[in-house]
Amino acid sequence: MIVVVGNPISAGPELAGGVEGTPGRAAIAAARAGATVQLVGKAGDDPTGDAVLLALAAAGVGHVAFLRDAAHPTPIARRLDAVTGDDDGGLADELLGDADTSGLEIVPEAPGDRPALEAADVELALRYLPDFRAILVAEPQPDGVVAVAAEAAAYAGAELVVVVRGGQRPAALGDALVIEAPADDPDSAFATMLGELAAALDRGNNAADAFRAARDRVGVGTAAG
């Protein structure tokens, strides 16, 4: 079994619903590749969060250790023209330039207004998941969350893969595989690569070999160390 750590995002109606965000998409890709997957994340205690869990379950992703947050809404990925109400024939996407080629915006925009994982959340969740081959921290997380994942992986003798941004390697990761996240992932290639990597880990491959194979197969140009 693979544990994916990170918060899924709901896809807005104009995106045909379902799940957005790297953790959710990586978990779904891993399940499609044959892995047994449990997602440790947090969503709002609202109908949007319910829909996200239903979509994950339909895709074969387990959520027995998933948490709900009554104080913050489940974030929704929307196209910028849907958020702004502009009917500009794609001008909003064009104006983004290299800053965000995905043309999506997350609502609420401020991370502090969305559900967030804390170290105690992940520690509690992992108690429900005692038998796993690897933990994939699929999006940048606070050091405390990463430390809990690292401790659990070391105790279980499992592989640890951590996605970071800005080249910053959290302390005390030992032999963990650290992967640099791209600025954006408009076609979900990075998330798919992480899912392929997770599936290979579920089959017993080591993290470095699994990463190289998944990166080459999907064609993602990202660094790991």
Secondary structure by P-SEA (a helix, b strand, c coil): cbbbbbbbbbbccccccccccaaaaaaaaaaaacccccccccccccaaaaaaaaaaaaaccccccbbbbcccccbbbbccccccccccccccccccccccccccccccccccccccccaaaaaaaaaacccccbbbccccccaaaaaaaaaaaaaacbbbbbbbcccccccccccbbbbbbccccccaaaaaaaaaaaaaaaacccaaaaaaaaaaaaccccccc
